[in-house]
Amino acid sequence: MTDMNHRISKRQCRVAAAVMILVIMVFAMACDGRKNQAAQEPPKTGKPTIRAVPVLVAPAAIKTIPVEIRAIGNVESASTVAIKSRVTGELRDIHFHEGQEVRKGDSLFTIDPRPFESSLKEAQARLEKDRALAAKAMGDLRRHDMLIQKQFISQEAYEQVKASFHALEATVAADEAVVENARLQLGYTSIVSPISGRTGAILITSGNMIKANDDNKSLVVIQQIQPIYVSFSVPQIHLAEINRRIQKEALTVRAIRDGDGASLETGKLTFVDNAVDSRTGTIRLKAVFDNPSRHLWPGQFVNVVLILGSLSDAVMVPSQAVQTGADGSFAYVILTNQTAEFREIVTGPVFNGETVIKKGIQSGERVVIDGHLRLTPGMAVDIKTDPESTPSQAAKQSG
């Protein structure tokens, strides 16, 4: 029994020794791993490492720019005429096509002239008859003039002959007026264009009866598009400047195509309304355009630029540099030590993607145009030339 207990005790001792050796080996391996990791890590200096923020920059420059007012304008025809007949009759011929350009005096429609020709002939015949009667009455009056002088007839008889003559004279004058009116009515059977312009849709076809001056029906509408007007409204704050400048020179107005911003036509300001619209606080203006290329069309909406003059020696920066904060506009300026400085600025007009800086930035200073989001005052910057290397552009590319 004692030998058995002794053998068990020796076995337990060997197991315990093996476990102890295994624990010591694991501990030693762990210590070696920590040493290797510590050797790979850079030594700590006590201050966090701050990376420079990549940004794009552009210089502020001195430029001369036009002073402009932008608005939305509506194109209006210089003249619009709804063609109607001045006589009643059957429409016989149409001498143009829909959408055709016509000139003043061009024939448009012909109404059956035969009834009016008959009326004219009848009036002319009546005139000839009354003229003959008036000529006979004149001869009678001359004979009665001699008879009254010799007192061969009474004064009453003489007055009767004289009255008959004057009555026939009046009848002849009335007949002449009837003939003239009949000739005028006959002329109305040929309808000509009163203006030069472009025709619209033909609203009636040949063979239909037309009523004179029908309020409910026009034959065609003609719009004059050369020249053409564009009306637009601007805030009343610009009224004094517009009136001051228009007294010195004609103000230029440009019509701009929506989308690509291409200039369609250039015209002159011709009209300033005599009252400000109290509902909107705007003043209505109108410009005339020669419209040689017919880019402007009645009823069309266009972007309008009214040029008031020019602003010289203006400090300009790309509009992307201008940011808006709680206290107004600001920009980041890059100093010579490659750090960003926060600047509060006062802005002016915007022209071709650039903004006028009235206060806060000098010509030649570099401003940040991309990479603002990660900037804080005094932060170091890494100026990039490749737009895709900035954080904001990289985010756009990944999006």
PEGI-V865319 format. One record per helix or strand of 2 or more residues. SS is the DSSP state (helix for helix, strand for strand). FROM is the first residue (numbers start at 1). TO is the last residue. Records with the same first field share a line. If there is no record, write none. Layout:
# PEGI-V865319
SS: FROM-TO ; FROM-TO
This chain:
# PEGI-V865319
helix: 2-40 ; 114-149 ; 155-187 ; 236-246 ; 319-321 ; 372-374 ; 387-389 ; 391-398
strand: 53-59 ; 61-77 ; 80-83 ; 89-94 ; 101-102 ; 107-111 ; 190-192 ; 197-199 ; 209-210 ; 220-223 ; 228-235 ; 252-256 ; 263-277 ; 282-289 ; 301-318 ; 323-325 ; 328-334 ; 339-344 ; 346-351 ; 354-359 ; 366-370 ; 380-383
